[in-house]
Amino acid sequence: MGDVSVILAFAHPLAVVVLSTLWTLHILKKDYRQAIEQKQVAREHASDDVARVQGD
């Protein structure tokens, strides 16, 4: 029984670190994807504006 408690004593903090790191990476990935999509939309609007000005 003593071996199990020692394993849990080390595994619990390690699991907390791993899970919090994975959660942070998930959030950063989602934010990064949204930023890229916003940049692409802005770029499309800018190219539409340029095409409209050149067409006039």
Protein Blocks (a to p, Z undefined) as FASTA:
>chain_A
ZZmmmmmmmmmmmmmmmmmmmmmmmmmmmmmmmmmmmmmmmmmmmmmmmmmmmmZZ
